[in-house]
């Protein structure tokens, strides 16, 4: 039942985002949710779908810590059986793509990540 509750909660959180803003921006980073496009300092970024999804979650949750487990649940699903380090790998690629704007992604030791403006 806990897994079902977590899935329902995740779906509700996602549906709230659909009625909200369609463009998220912070610092020099802009994410157009509908176009699945991101820019850093005016330059278009080439990001994989998971990297775009992580960026979206970070921007939507500015200042809040997103735990690795939460990112895994929301992006890979409750039945994912791999390592939680897959999140670290995608965050690393996202940071590389963001260049100087990567300074906004803060690692919270042994917990996860957060976006700071």
Secondary structure, 3 states (H helix, E strand, C coil): CHHHHHHHHHHHHHHHHHHCCCEEEECCEEEECCCCEEEECCEEECCCHHHHHHHHHHHHCCCCCEEHHHHHHHHHCCCCCCCCHHHHHHHHHHHHHHHHHHHHEEEECCCEEEECC
